[in-house]
Amino acid sequence: MAASNKYAWSWQVKEECLEDYVRMHLDPWPDIMEEHRSAGISNYSIFQNGTQFFYCFECEEVEAAFAYIAESDACNRWNAITSKMVQGSFDFHQAEPIKPLREVFFLK
């Protein structure tokens, strides 16, 4: 199977933070949206199943995109808030800030 330029992962949001987490993502800061576009991220979707959230986006150079996001003041402010709401790490300075899901099927 040929790989796509899609990337996905899943987070578990803490029950007590669920409402705030959803509210933030229903009305994201404009500078957050622009920073993700500037990083080369497109077609970014988040899906919810209870407290589990599934994230999927497209990107040609994901390592460069994550490096860009890691240095973004706007993204670091956003992540300082939302990282307290999830089980896991948003720290892009870590070797694996998120654990990407393996793509096992791609229909072109």
HUPETA-V447383 format. One record per helix or strand of 3 or more residues. SS is the DSSP state (h for helix, s for strand). FROM is the first residue (numbers start at 1). TO is the last residue. If there is no record, write none. Layout:
<<SS FROM TO> <SS FROM TO>>
//
This chain:
<<s 6 13> <h 15 26> <h 30 38> <s 42 49> <s 52 58> <h 62 70> <h 73 82>>
//
